[in-house]
Amino acid sequence: MSLLEIETLEVRHGALTAVRGVSLSVDEGSVLALVGANGAGKTTLLRAVAGAHRPQSGRVRFDGADVTGLPAHRRVKLGIALVPEGRRLFPGLTVEENLQAAAGKGRSGPWTVAAVLEAFPILQPLVRRRASSLSGGEQQATAIGRALMANPRLLLLDEVSLGLAPQAVDAMYRSLDALMASGNSTVILVEQDLRRAMAVSGRIACMLEGRLILEGASNALSRDEITNAYFGLRRAPEVAS
């Protein structure tokens, strides 16, 4: 059953059309990796789903309801949470205070400060540390934990490994693996590392110049097919089913 349905969505930044007629559905409990070069429209698409950027046309449906006109805070209440590129923590607050800032903003559920600290053990000795003093990996873990505090049904992860050391990326994905493998959460992941994107996702969708040009099961697409679509070397005539 589709939890999220995007229908012919068009999103602009002024005169620039960043998302062009994208249609996409995401089944509940699945993990979709969204890939594409810088400027392909991935972040804008996630922001439109989260309610942070209003589309010019098209529809976003969540659990069968049209949420296209709902503001971001209403979508959080319904169960959509975005971990934005750049983390955007409150730098003067501690790890615990950043987590608590999201408590009660979304749905009721199992995610509490204690549950986040158990899922991200890297944060356990850091609960009293200010976000501004954390490493990039520690900040990213805090940002993901803050989103989980809203107990989302749909978690949107935008470039969570960007700018992090390989060891930090490995540690973060170890924590995410159990979440994504459980089937209890639906995840859309923007990830530049194609190898990792293929490994953690059930489906992959590739964007180019604002359009969705390739989509299919991760185990049915080759790295070469994805790479060609990624760089626009060969456009797929039809979106794979």
N, C-alpha and C positions, 0 to 999 in steps of 0.2 A: 504494500500500500504506500502511495506517495505521501510523504509528509510535507514536502515543499514542491510547488509547481510554479515555474516562471514561464510566462507566456509573452512572446514577442516583445521583450523589454527593450526600451530605448532610453538611455540616460546620457545627459549632456553636461559638459562643463563649459558654460557660456556657449560659444559658437562651435565648440569641439564636441562631436558625438563620440563618447567613450565606449558605450555599449550599444550594439546595433542589432536589434531584432532577435535577441537571444531567447530561446525556449529551452527549458531544462527541467527535469523532474528528479527528485531525490527520494528514494525509498526510506521509510523509517528504519532506524537501526543500521543504516549503511554508512560507508565512508567514501566520499567522492573527493578525489584530488583534482584541483583546478590548476592547470599549468599554462604557461605562455610567457613570451618575452616581456620585458619591461614595457609598459604602455599598452599592453594588449587589452586592458579593461578589467582585469581580475579584481583588483581592489574596489573599483567602482561598482562592480556587480555585487560583491559582498556587502558594501555599504548600502546599496539599494535594497537588498534583502533585509538588512538590519534596520532600515528606516532612517539611516543617517544621510541619505541622498535621495531626493524625490525624483522619480523617473518622469520623462516627458510623455511616454505612452507605454502600453503593455500592462500586465497584471502580475502581482505576486500573491499566491495563495498558500496559506499555511494551515495544514490539517483541514483542508476543504474550505476555509474561510478566506475571503478577499481582504488582505491586509495592506493593499497598495497605498491607501491613504492614511494609514495609522502612523503616528510618530514613533520614534525609537523606544521611548519608555513604555509605551503600550505593547510593543512587540516583545520587550523583555518580560513583561508580565505574562504573555502568552507562551514564552519559552524559547525565544531567540536571543542568543548572546554572541557578541562579536569580540574577539581578541584582536585589536587593531594593529596594523603595522606600526612599529615604533613604541609599543607597549602602553604609553600614556598613563603611567602611574601617577599618584600624588607624591611628588618627591620628598616632601617634608613629613609625610606620614610613615609609620613603621609598616613592616610587612603585615602584621596582624591588623593594623588599622586600615590598610588598603583592602584587605579581605573583608573586614567588617563593613566597609563602606558599601559593599554590594549586597550585604545581608538584608533580606526582606524586600529587595527591589524586584525580584522575579517570582518564581513559583516556590511553594513549599516542597521539600524533598530531602534527600539524604546528605546533600553537600553542606557541611559546616566547616568552621575553621579547622577542627580536629581532623575531619575527613580529608581536607585539602592537604594538611601537613603529613598525613599518612600516605597520600598519593604522591606527594612531592617531598620526599625526605630531605632534599637539599635545603628546604626552607625551615626545617625544625629548629636548628640553632640560630636562626636569623629573625625570629618573630619580633624581636625588639629593635631590630636594625631599621634605620630609615631607608626608604627606597632609593634615595639619591646615592647611598653608599654601597649599593649592591653591584655585582658584576652583571654583564649583559644576560648571561644564562639565568642568574638568580632573579633578575627583573622579569624575564620572560616567564619563568615559572610562577612568579607572583601574579602576573597579568592573566595567565591561564587560570590560576586558582581563583582570582577575583571573578572571572566570568562563570566559573563553575558554582560559585556561591549563589548565583541566580537560579540554580537548578534547571539549566536549559534542556529542552528537548532537541534543539538544533544548536550546535556549537560551530561558529565560524572562526577559523584560525587563519589569520592573514600573515604570511611570511614569518612564521614563528622561529625559523632557524636563521633568519637574515642577520648577518654580522656577528654570529656567534662562533666561538672556537669549536672545532670538531668534537672535543670532549664534552662541551656543554650541550651540543646538539644531541649527542648520544644519550646523555643523562636525561634530557628533556623527553626524548622519544621513548626511553624506557618507562617513564612515568605515564606517557600518553598511550603506550601500547595496550595496557590492560583496559583503559577506558574505551579505546576504539575497537578492541576485540570483543568487548562484552556484549555488544549489540544493544545496550541500553541507551546509548546516545547516538544521534545522527550527526555526522561531522562533514563539513566542507572545509578542505584544507588547501590553501594556496602554498605551494612548495616549489622552489626552483630546482631542487635536487631531484632529477627524474628517477634515479635509482631508488631513492627513499620513497618518493611519491608512489611508484609502482608497487613497492613492497608493503605499504601500509593501507592502501586503498582497495576497495572492491571495483571501483569504476574510475576512469580518468576522462576529464573533459579538457580540451585544449582550445584556447582562444587566440585569435590573431586579428589585430586591428579592430577590436571591438566585437568580432563575430565568433560564434562557436563553430569551429571547423572540423573537429574530430571528437567523437565520444564513443566509449565502449568499455567492456570489462577489462580490467587491468591485465588479467592473464590471457586475454585474447588479442592484445595489441603488442606489437614488438617495439623495442626501444627506437629502432630506425623509423617506424611509422610515426611515432610521437615526435621524434626529433625533426622529421621533415615537416610535420604540421606546425611545430613550434616555430620554426624559422621560415615558414611559408614557402618551402621548397617544392611542395606538392600539395595542393588543396584537395581535401577529400570531397568528392562530388556529392556525397550524402553523409549526414551524421549517422554513425553506426548505431545499431539498436542492440 
